[in-house]
């Protein structure tokens, strides 16, 4: 055994009593294996509950609320609220993880065959990835980019989409977590939801209106289940699904 288990064995063998180190090592190994099996069973039995994602009524309420808040913020020059509006749109319509959202740069997109593709340069595991987004989100992205230019925020290739005036760099995931909690509270929704709840909303309803393979592809998961690997569907199928999904909360 290595590390901490070696220390335990050494304590026993340096004492007065004679201990069978092979037996101790075996017992430690068995205990660790039991804990590992228990952990795997717990993860396997974990299911998505109603508090893991917003239902359609809640998502509509949040999106409509944020749109109204955005209009008021434009009149009052409230930059923070407009950034919160954009953040929630990214979560709902692109399904990114909060760390991925916080690291978005102004050039993290491309357009191919009239399809807006969001580039994630630092996805889970440190590898780049991408998400195909609906036309509604493409308009949101460019509106926010133009707004940033208008207020004098940097918008060059490596500039953050979520710019922090205090640190002069990317906003932190913690700040985005606060944003969702604060707006859920003001909207009258359950504050137990997190930024990851928006990602689960994205995945849950895409799966509902399309199929598991397509949803898992957009969520960028490695496996559907233990017996089947998914393959990326053709781009036209993905585009059709995300367009249909974007109309759910109108």
TIKEVO-123824 format. One line per field, with one value per residue (C-alpha): residue in three letters; chain; y, x, z negated. Coordinates in nm, 2 decimals. Last residue first. Layout:
BEGIN
resn	(Ala, ...)
chain	(A, ...)
v	(Y, ...)
u	(X, ...)
w	(Z, ...)
END
This chain:
BEGIN
resn	(Unk, Unk, Unk, Unk, Unk, Unk, Unk, Unk, Unk, Unk, Unk, Unk, Unk, Unk, Unk, Unk, Unk, Unk, Unk, Unk, Unk, Unk, Unk, Unk, Unk, Unk, Unk, Unk, Unk, Unk, Unk, Unk, Unk, Unk, Unk, Unk, Unk, Unk, Unk, Unk, Unk, Unk, Unk, Unk, Unk, Unk, Unk, Unk, Unk, Unk, Unk, Unk, Unk, Unk, Unk, Unk, Unk, Unk, Unk, Unk, Unk, Unk, Unk, Unk, Unk, Unk, Unk, Unk, Unk, Unk, Unk, Unk, Unk, Unk, Unk, Unk, Unk, Unk, Unk, Unk, Unk, Unk, Unk, Unk, Unk, Unk, Unk, Unk, Unk, Unk, Unk, Unk, Unk, Unk, Unk, Unk, Unk, Unk, Unk, Unk, Unk, Unk, Unk, Unk, Unk, Unk, Unk, Unk, Unk, Unk, Unk, Unk, Unk, Unk, Unk, Unk, Unk, Unk, Unk, Unk, Unk, Unk, Unk, Unk, Unk, Unk, Unk, Unk, Unk, Unk, Unk, Unk, Unk, Unk, Unk, Unk, Unk, Unk, Unk, Unk, Unk, Unk, Unk, Unk, Unk, Unk, Unk, Unk, Unk, Unk, Unk, Unk, Unk, Unk, Unk, Unk, Unk, Unk, Unk, Unk, Unk, Unk, Unk, Unk, Unk, Unk, Unk, Unk, Unk, Unk, Unk, Unk, Unk, Unk, Unk, Unk, Unk, Unk, Unk, Unk, Unk, Unk, Unk, Unk, Unk, Unk, Unk, Unk, Unk, Unk, Unk, Unk, Unk, Unk, Unk, Unk, Unk, Unk, Unk, Unk, Unk, Unk, Unk, Unk, Unk, Unk, Unk, Unk, Unk, Unk, Unk, Unk, Unk, Unk, Unk, Unk, Unk, Unk, Unk, Unk, Unk, Unk, Unk, Unk, Unk, Unk, Unk, Unk, Unk, Unk, Unk, Unk, Unk, Unk, Unk, Unk, Unk, Unk, Unk, Unk, Unk, Unk, Unk, Unk, Unk, Unk, Unk, Unk, Unk, Unk)
chain	(A, A, A, A, A, A, A, A, A, A, A, A, A, A, A, A, A, A, A, A, A, A, A, A, A, A, A, A, A, A, A, A, A, A, A, A, A, A, A, A, A, A, A, A, A, A, A, A, A, A, A, A, A, A, A, A, A, A, A, A, A, A, A, A, A, A, A, A, A, A, A, A, A, A, A, A, A, A, A, A, A, A, A, A, A, A, A, A, A, A, A, A, A, A, A, A, A, A, A, A, A, A, A, A, A, A, A, A, A, A, A, A, A, A, A, A, A, A, A, A, A, A, A, A, A, A, A, A, A, A, A, A, A, A, A, A, A, A, A, A, A, A, A, A, A, A, A, A, A, A, A, A, A, A, A, A, A, A, A, A, A, A, A, A, A, A, A, A, A, A, A, A, A, A, A, A, A, A, A, A, A, A, A, A, A, A, A, A, A, A, A, A, A, A, A, A, A, A, A, A, A, A, A, A, A, A, A, A, A, A, A, A, A, A, A, A, A, A, A, A, A, A, A, A, A, A, A, A, A, A, A, A, A, A, A, A, A, A, A, A, A, A, A, A, A, A, A, A, A, A)
v	(3.27, 3.00, 2.69, 2.87, 2.82, 2.44, 2.42, 2.62, 2.39, 2.08, 2.19, 2.30, 1.97, 1.77, 1.99, 1.94, 1.56, 1.37, 1.34, 0.98, 0.84, 0.55, 0.27, 0.01, 0.21, 0.50, 0.81, 0.86, 1.13, 1.43, 1.73, 1.88, 1.92, 1.56, 1.43, 1.61, 1.47, 1.11, 1.14, 1.23, 1.54, 1.73, 1.57, 1.54, 1.90, 1.97, 1.80, 1.91, 2.29, 2.27, 2.08, 2.36, 2.61, 2.42, 2.44, 2.81, 2.72, 2.66, 2.66, 3.02, 2.90, 3.15, 3.49, 3.69, 3.90, 3.58, 3.41, 3.72, 3.73, 3.35, 3.36, 3.66, 3.53, 3.22, 3.44, 3.63, 3.30, 3.19, 3.49, 3.77, 3.78, 4.07, 4.43, 4.33, 4.59, 4.65, 4.28, 4.18, 3.90, 3.87, 3.86, 4.03, 3.80, 3.89, 4.26, 4.37, 4.60, 4.78, 5.13, 5.15, 5.12, 4.84, 4.63, 4.70, 4.58, 4.25, 4.22, 4.26, 4.02, 3.74, 3.80, 3.78, 3.45, 3.33, 3.37, 3.20, 2.88, 2.76, 2.48, 2.41, 2.38, 2.21, 2.29, 2.05, 2.14, 1.84, 2.03, 2.29, 2.56, 2.71, 2.67, 2.79, 2.89, 2.80, 3.01, 2.84, 3.03, 2.75, 2.81, 3.10, 3.11, 3.19, 3.26, 3.60, 3.80, 3.57, 3.32, 3.23, 3.29, 3.09, 2.79, 2.79, 2.82, 2.51, 2.59, 2.50, 2.72, 2.86, 2.86, 2.93, 3.18, 3.36, 3.37, 3.53, 3.79, 3.91, 3.92, 4.13, 4.37, 4.38, 4.48, 4.76, 4.96, 5.26, 5.36, 5.34, 5.03, 4.87, 4.90, 4.72, 4.45, 4.40, 4.34, 4.08, 3.93, 3.88, 3.73, 3.48, 3.39, 3.34, 3.13, 2.91, 2.87, 2.77, 2.53, 2.36, 2.47, 2.21, 2.01, 2.10, 1.89, 1.59, 1.45, 1.11, 0.97, 0.59, 0.55, 0.81, 0.63, 0.29, 0.43, 0.57, 0.24, 0.05, 0.29, 0.26, -0.12, -0.11, 0.11, -0.12, -0.42, -0.26, -0.16, -0.52, -0.67, -0.43, -0.53, -0.90, -0.86, -0.66, -0.95, -0.77, -0.84, -0.63, -0.39, -0.12, -0.05, -0.29, -0.12, 0.23, 0.12, -0.03, 0.29, 0.50, 0.28, 0.33, 0.71, 0.69, 0.36, 0.00)
u	(-4.14, -3.98, -4.01, -3.91, -3.53, -3.58, -3.72, -3.42, -3.19, -3.34, -3.33, -2.97, -2.87, -3.04, -2.87, -2.53, -2.53, -2.54, -2.23, -2.18, -2.28, -2.12, -2.35, -2.33, -2.24, -2.47, -2.48, -2.11, -1.85, -2.07, -2.05, -2.39, -2.47, -2.37, -2.57, -2.88, -2.83, -2.78, -3.07, -3.33, -3.52, -3.79, -3.74, -3.36, -3.34, -3.57, -3.35, -3.02, -3.09, -3.27, -2.97, -2.74, -2.97, -2.96, -2.58, -2.60, -2.78, -3.14, -3.20, -3.32, -3.67, -3.84, -3.99, -3.82, -3.62, -3.50, -3.41, -3.23, -3.01, -2.94, -2.85, -2.61, -2.45, -2.34, -2.21, -2.00, -1.87, -1.77, -1.53, -1.55, -1.27, -1.02, -0.99, -1.01, -1.27, -1.42, -1.49, -1.55, -1.79, -1.73, -1.36, -1.12, -0.89, -1.01, -1.09, -1.41, -1.27, -1.55, -1.63, -2.01, -2.09, -1.85, -2.00, -2.35, -2.23, -2.11, -2.43, -2.64, -2.41, -2.46, -2.83, -2.88, -2.68, -2.89, -3.22, -3.05, -3.02, -2.68, -2.43, -2.19, -1.81, -1.51, -1.16, -0.99, -0.90, -1.08, -1.41, -1.41, -1.14, -1.17, -1.54, -1.64, -2.01, -2.13, -2.39, -2.52, -2.55, -2.35, -2.07, -2.06, -1.78, -1.77, -1.53, -1.41, -1.54, -1.39, -1.58, -1.40, -1.69, -1.92, -1.69, -1.66, -2.04, -2.09, -2.24, -2.60, -2.61, -2.96, -3.04, -2.69, -2.59, -2.93, -2.88, -2.54, -2.67, -2.94, -2.69, -2.46, -2.75, -2.82, -2.46, -2.45, -2.73, -2.75, -3.09, -3.28, -3.08, -3.14, -3.51, -3.50, -3.27, -3.50, -3.79, -3.59, -3.47, -3.83, -3.94, -3.65, -3.72, -4.09, -4.04, -3.79, -4.02, -4.32, -4.10, -3.96, -3.63, -3.37, -3.22, -3.50, -3.75, -3.52, -3.25, -3.14, -2.84, -2.86, -2.54, -2.35, -2.45, -2.36, -2.01, -1.96, -2.05, -1.82, -1.53, -1.60, -1.60, -1.27, -1.11, -1.21, -1.09, -0.75, -0.72, -0.80, -0.55, -0.27, -0.35, -0.33, 0.00, 0.14, 0.08, 0.12, 0.37, 0.29, 0.56, 0.50, 0.72, 0.51, 0.19, 0.30, 0.46, 0.13, -0.06, 0.21, 0.20, -0.18, -0.13, 0.09, 0.11, 0.00)
w	(2.56, 2.34, 2.56, 2.88, 2.82, 2.80, 3.16, 3.29, 3.08, 3.23, 3.59, 3.56, 3.41, 3.69, 3.96, 3.79, 3.82, 3.50, 3.28, 3.18, 2.85, 2.67, 2.55, 2.27, 1.96, 2.03, 2.25, 2.23, 2.28, 2.21, 2.43, 2.33, 2.70, 2.77, 2.47, 2.60, 2.95, 2.83, 2.58, 2.84, 2.96, 2.78, 2.44, 2.46, 2.55, 2.26, 2.00, 2.14, 2.14, 1.80, 1.66, 1.79, 1.63, 1.30, 1.32, 1.25, 0.93, 0.82, 0.44, 0.48, 0.57, 0.79, 0.70, 0.98, 0.73, 0.55, 0.88, 0.98, 0.67, 0.68, 1.06, 1.01, 0.70, 0.89, 1.16, 0.91, 0.77, 1.13, 1.13, 1.39, 1.64, 1.63, 1.53, 1.16, 1.05, 1.40, 1.43, 1.79, 1.88, 2.25, 2.17, 2.41, 2.61, 2.96, 2.90, 2.72, 2.44, 2.25, 2.37, 2.30, 2.67, 2.74, 2.46, 2.61, 2.95, 2.79, 2.60, 2.92, 3.10, 2.84, 2.81, 3.19, 3.20, 2.91, 3.10, 3.40, 3.20, 3.07, 3.18, 2.89, 2.91, 2.75, 2.64, 2.39, 2.03, 1.89, 1.89, 2.15, 2.18, 2.53, 2.55, 2.90, 2.96, 3.30, 3.48, 3.79, 4.12, 4.30, 4.05, 3.80, 3.54, 3.18, 2.89, 3.02, 2.73, 2.47, 2.25, 1.93, 1.69, 1.90, 1.90, 1.53, 1.50, 1.72, 2.06, 2.16, 2.47, 2.45, 2.08, 1.94, 2.21, 2.17, 1.79, 1.84, 2.08, 1.84, 1.56, 1.77, 1.83, 1.46, 1.39, 1.64, 1.49, 1.72, 1.58, 1.91, 2.02, 1.68, 1.72, 2.05, 1.91, 1.61, 1.84, 2.04, 1.71, 1.59, 1.93, 1.91, 1.55, 1.59, 1.91, 1.72, 1.43, 1.65, 1.85, 1.55, 1.41, 1.34, 1.05, 0.81, 1.01, 0.96, 1.18, 1.06, 0.86, 0.84, 1.03, 0.83, 0.50, 0.64, 0.74, 0.40, 0.23, 0.46, 0.38, 0.00, 0.02, 0.22, -0.04, -0.32, -0.13, -0.07, -0.44, -0.54, -0.30, -0.42, -0.78, -0.70, -0.51, -0.81, -1.05, -1.38, -1.65, -1.95, -2.08, -1.82, -1.51, -1.30, -1.38, -1.31, -0.98, -0.86, -0.93, -0.76, -0.45, -0.43, -0.42, -0.11, 0.07, 0.00)
END
